[in-house]
Amino acid sequence: MRSDVSVSVVIPALNEAASLPHVLPRIPRNVFEVILVDGASTDGTIEVAQRLMPSIRVVRQDRPGKGAALRAGFEAARGDIVVHLDADGSTDPGEIPAFIDTLLAGADFAKGSRFAVGGRTDDITPLRRLGNWSFVALANILFGSKYTDITYGYNAVWRRHHELLAPEIDGWAHEIVANIRAYRRGLRVVEVASIEAPRVAGEAKLRTFSAGWTILKAIVGEFFNPLPAPARAVQHASTMVAVPVVAEHGLIAIPVRPYEEYSAPLVADGERAA
């Protein structure tokens, strides 16, 4: 990772004390800061995090929901780039450099995908796989995108784009709407192949059918609602193309605007960390 660009890693956590020992030690040492956003854990999550990583910043979210946690993390972050990492061990911290390299290559929003070339999930049932495929197809039809994964929350984005996503949504639907809105706003969206592992410990906080209903409402609701302020959107091309790029960290599937437009140099003008 470039030394002139600072990276904040935001980790929402609710009772993940047993999982954090499998997550925090694997975060690259050259990230600028790691922020744990605690959702009122009762199992010693904060104490475990501070023991494993004394430099970790702890933020307590003031509203329930993963969206609220991510918003609190973004508001606390001081890095140029913000990476969303799950606390349950399902997302691999070793993939962070691939996300960062993708942004440095010109992307605005690096979208993790378990179903892009080189991606995989070891934590999905056939029913959930079918549901994800259906929701991806629905989103692509409604919005004209070419996503391969819509429900995966392992993403990285330039911090200056945070307000263009879905900061007003407190719940888990935040992740789905943020993915859609990145495309609607005209950001350069790049899918990064990612491998999802089973959670290390504890129980998943989502239930298949209730989560499916939440996703469906989020996608349809976003289609019928106008983009909220801020309206700092740029125009995107009407189609996206898949461009395979061999990078240092493997094959990355890139649905982007026309390649000559994507490959224009990007000026990293994010606010420098204090």
N, C-alpha and C positions, 0 to 999 in steps of 0.2 A: 504494500500500500504506500502511496506517495506521502512523503513527510509534510508536504504543504497543505494537505487536506485532512481535517480532523474528523473522527468517526465516533459517534455516540451509539451505544448498544442499549436498547430499551427492552426490559424484561418484565412483563406483567406477571404477577405471582399471587396465588391464593392457596395457602397450605401446600407448599411445594418443598418443604424442608428436606424430604428424602430424595428429591430429584436434583436439587441444586449442586450436590457434589459431583454429579455427572455432567454438569453444564458449565459452571463458572470456570473451572480449571482449564477448559478447552477453548476459551475465548482467546483469540490472538492477543498477545501482550502489547502490541503497538496500537491498539485502539485508544482513543483519547480518554473515554470515560465509559463506565458501565452503570446504568441506572436501573435499580430494582423498584418497580412500582407495586407496592403491597396493597392488597385489597382486604385488609383487616384479618390477616392470617392469625391462627391460634395455635399453630404447631411449632413455633420457633423459627419460622422462615427467615425473618430479618436477622436473628442472631446467627443462624447458620451461614447466611450470605456474608455477614460481616466477618465471621471467622475465616471463611474461605478466601475472601477478597477484602481486606481491610480498607482499600481505597474505594469500594463501591459506594455509590450515592443512593440513598434510600428516599423514595418519595411515597407518601401515603395518598392514595386517590380519595377524593372527597365524594364521589358518587359510585354506585356499583356498576359493573359491566366492563367488558374488555375494551370497548371503545373509549370509555371514560379513563381507563388505565393508560391506553396509548396516548390519549390527549394529554394527560398529566405528564407522561414521559416526554412528549414532544415539547411541552411548555418548559420543562426543566432542562432539556438538552441544550448543549452549547456547541456541539460539533456541526460541521458543514453537512455531514451525511448522518442520517438516523437509520439504524437497522432494527427491525422488529424480530426479537428472538423469543421463543416459548420457553417457559421454565420447566416444562415436564420432560425434557430430554428428547422430544420428538424431532426437533430441528437441530441440525448439526452446526455448531459454532465454527467448525473447520471450513464450512462453505462461505463464511463471511468475505474472504478475499475475492471470491468469484463475483459476489454481488457488488463489491466496491469497484472492481475492475470494470464491470459492466457500466456503472455510472461514469467512471472516468473516461470510458470510451465514447461517451456521448449520450447515454440514456438519461432520462429524467426520473424514471421509476423502474427499479429492478424487481420484477415480479417472480417470486419463486413458483416453480411448477413441478409437480410430481409426475406429470404426464408428457412433458417435453422430452425430446431425444436425450437420453442419458439420465432421466429422472426415474424415480421409483417410490412406491410406498409399501412399507411392511406393516402398516397399521390401518387397513381399510377392509371392510366387509364387502361382499358382492353387492349387497343392497346399497351401501353408501357409494360404491363405485358407480353404480347405475345412476344414483341420484346426482352425483357430481357431473357425470356426462350429460345428463338431462339439463342441469342448470347451466353448464357451460354452453350447450347448444342454444338454450333460450336466450342467454345474454348476448351471444354472438349474433343471433338473428335480430334481436331487438335493437342492438346498438352498433352493429356492423364491425365489431371487433373480431379478432382471431385468437382468442385465449384458448389454451389447452387445460387450464385449471382456474377455477374461480373461487374456491372455498379455502384455499391454502393461505395462511397468513404470514409466511416467511418472506418479507419484503425489505427493500432498502430504498430510500428516497432522499434527494437533496432536501435539507430541512426547510429551505425557503418555499418549497411546494406544499408544505403541510396544510395550509389553509385552503388549498385547492382540492383536497380530498374530502373526507367526511368527518370533520372535527366535531360536528354537532350531534353525532350519534353516540349514545352511551353504550349500547349493547353490542352483542357479538356481530350483529348485522353490519357494524362499522367496516369490518374487513371486506365483506362482499361489495358494499357500496363504494368503498375507497378504490377497489380494483376497477370497478366500472367507471367511476368518476375520473380516474386518471386518464382513461381513454376519452371520455366525453370532453374533458378539459383540453384535450389536444397535446398532452404530455407524450414524450417519446417513451413508450412502454416496451420494455425488453423482458422476455421470459428467460429466467435462469433455471436450468435443470437442477432439481434438488431431490435428495433422498430422505424420505420421512421414516423415522423409526417409531416403534411402539413407545408409549410413554414409559418412563422408567419405574415410577411408583405411583400409588394412589389411584383414584378413579377419574375417568373423564368427566368433565363438567357439563358436557352436552349430551343430549339424547337424540337418537337418530330422527324420529318423526317430528319432534318439536323443532329441532334444528332445521329440518327440511322445510317446514312451514315458515320458519323465520327467513330462510334464504329466498323462498318463492315470493314472499311479501316484499322483501327488500328489492329484488330484481324488478318486479312489476311496478312497485311504488316508484322506483327511480325512473322508470320509463315514462310514467305519467306525470311526474313532477318536473318543473323547470329547474335548471341548475340554480342553487342558492348563491347568494353573495358569499365571497367575493366573485365577481365576474371576470377575473383576470385570466380568461381563457384565450388560447390561441387556436387558430383553425388547424385541424388535422386533415390529412388526405382521406378520401372516401373509402379507401381500401388499405389493408395492411398486408405486407408480404413477409414470408418466413425466410430469414437469411441465416443459414448455419455458419457460425464463426468458430474457428478453432482458437481457443484462448489458452492461457497458461494453465488454467484449472479445468480444462476439458471442453467438450462440445457444449455450446450454449445456443439454444434455439431462440431466434430473435424475430418476433413479429414487430415490425417498425413501419414508419412512413417510408417513402421511396428511399433507396439506399443512399443515393447521392445527397439527399437532404439529411439523413441520419448521420452521415460520416463527416458533416461539418464540425469543425472543432468547437468544443464546449468551453466556455469560460467559467471557471469555478468561482462565482462571485458571492457565494454564501458568506454570511457574517463569520468572521474568525472567532474561534473560541477564546474565552477570557483566560 
